Amino acid sequence: MTGGLGLEDIYGATIERIKAQGGDKSRLGIGALMWICHAERPLSPKELCHALAIELGSTDFDAGNIPSIMTLVGCCQGLIIVDKEESAMRLIHFTLREYLSAHPDIFNRPHSAIAEICLTYLNCQPVKTLSVATKGDLYALIDDEPFLVYCSQHWGVHAKKQLSDYAMSLALQLFREYDGHISVALLMEIEWDSYPEGCYTGPLWNGLHFASHFGIVEIVTALIEMGCYDLNEGDYEGYTALASAAWKGHEEVVEVLLGRQEVSPDTPDNDGRTPLSFAAVNGHEGVVKTLLKREDVNRDKPDNSGSTPLARAVEYGREEVVKILLGREEVNPDMLDSEGQTPLVWAARWGSSLGQPGCGSTATISQSGSS
């Protein structure tokens, strides 16, 4: 309490002072608060300054627009600080985040706005001309283009939460040149450490793979209707759009894809794993049920190691998925893998020695009548 005012009154009065600054100061102040409050992870000072320098719809990036960090702190009237130890921007106190969350009218559709900013940046000419040949080049880019990593990794997360028509348009524009775009290489390397060097010449990921992985139903639907892609095309690891959606548990996207008869529900990846196997591994019960509605799904299709979806569900302790699969007559609980073992044998082994919650699955399989 200060001068008889509570924190909410103080925060409210400070927000009004930020808005009253007008012009760039107001824009930068509110923008900085929006980013710090709604970003998927803490932003470094450089990332935040670059984010606020982007002009929506611009095909260029003007470095002259980048504000100094001291300017941002001043525009925010003391509501943000630089965490020097973590090299990250923070709100002055956790109660400020609570206040901002309780007053959503302060920001206008923040996730949509962030997606638009990220996509504008990824579509600008200086970024589209970037290319890499080695991992060393990728890490050098992180230093030279500090905002590039955040945009590459997280624009899809924000777009899933709130998607404007403008963000949709920018996304479709990006996907027209997605094959070879620097953001794909960064996403693969930074998030999954799986960027192929030298030996792979095909497309890493296409737009349908991306939208399916992040569960952006509107974009998936638009791309299908546009006929831009072979719906069964795999990425460099053999993942189809359906496999990507099944792996992440995006049930609505799975339903959209399975609604197309040309989609093959059993297309395997490079290791022979099917969308059903991916859903079973991660315990996505809704996706498993949705996949099983398609009569042409092979419920017992083994991967390259001989493990069926049931065996994978047992391995990872997904007891509810095990029950769903065992409820289908076509699922054989006595199927032998490449090591000559059944799911029951592995359930006992994983449940007791690897600490997986597979012991429950052992009971479930035993009750099914498996020997």
C-alpha positions, 0 to 999 in steps of 0.5 A: 500500500502506498498513500492509501492506494492498493497495488491494483490502483497503482498499476492502473494509474501507471498504465494510464500514464504510459498511454498518456505519453502518446506516440512511440512512447505509448506504443513501445511501453504497452508493446513491451508489457504485452511481449513480456506478459504473453511471450512463451519464454522470457525474452532477452533485451535484444529480442524485445528491442528487435520485436518492437522495431518491426513494422507490420506488413513491411517487407524490410527490417529497419535497424534504425527502429530498434529502441534502446533498452533504457528507452523501453524501461523509461516508456514503461514507467518502471513496470519492467526491469532487466534481469542481468543475471538471467539476461532477460526482461521481467515485469517488476513484480509477479502481481503485475502479471496477475493485474495484466491477466485480470485486465485483458482489455489493456492489450488487443488480442495479444497472441494474434498481435505477436503472431503477426509480428513474428510472421512479418519478420519471417516474411521480410526480405532480409530474413528470406535471403538468409541461408545456412550450410552447417550448425556453426552457421546456425549458431552464428545467426542467433547472435546476428539475428536475435529475434529469429529464434523466437519467431521460428520456434513460437509463432505457431504457438501464438497463432494457435491461441489467436489467429487473425485473418492477417496472420493467416495471410502472412502464414500462407505467404511464408509457406509459399517459400517455406522449403529452404526458409531459414526458420525451418532449419532453426526450428529443427536444430534448436528445438529438436537437435535434428537438422540434417547436414549434407546428406539430405536434399529434400524438403525438411518440412512443408507448411502442412507439417508445420500447421499440423504439428502446432495444431492450427486447424484453420491453416490446416483446413486452408492448405488442404482446400488450396491443394498445395500439398500431397497429404501423405508426404513425409518430412525428412524423418518420414513424418506425415502431417497426420503423424505430426498431429497425432504425436502432439495430440491435436485431435481436431487436426487429426479429424480434419485430415482423416476426413480426407479419404486420400489420407493414408492413416498408416503411412509410416515414418523412417522407423516404421512408426504409424500415427496410431503408434505416435498417439499411443506412445504419448497417451493421447486417448482422443486421438487413438479413438479418432484413428480407430474410427477409420476402418483402414487403420491397421491396429497391429502394424509393427514398427521396424523393431517389431513393436505394435501400438499396443506394445508402445503404449505398454512400454510408456505406461499409457494404461488408458490407451492399452485398455482402448486398444485391447477393446478392439478384437483386431488387436492381438495382445500375443503379437511377437516383436523382433525379439520374440516378446509379447506386450505382456512380457514387456509390461512386466519387465518395464513395470518392475525394472524401468520405473514406468507405470507399466505394472497397471498395464500388466494387469490390464493385459493379463485380464484380457486373457493373454497368456 
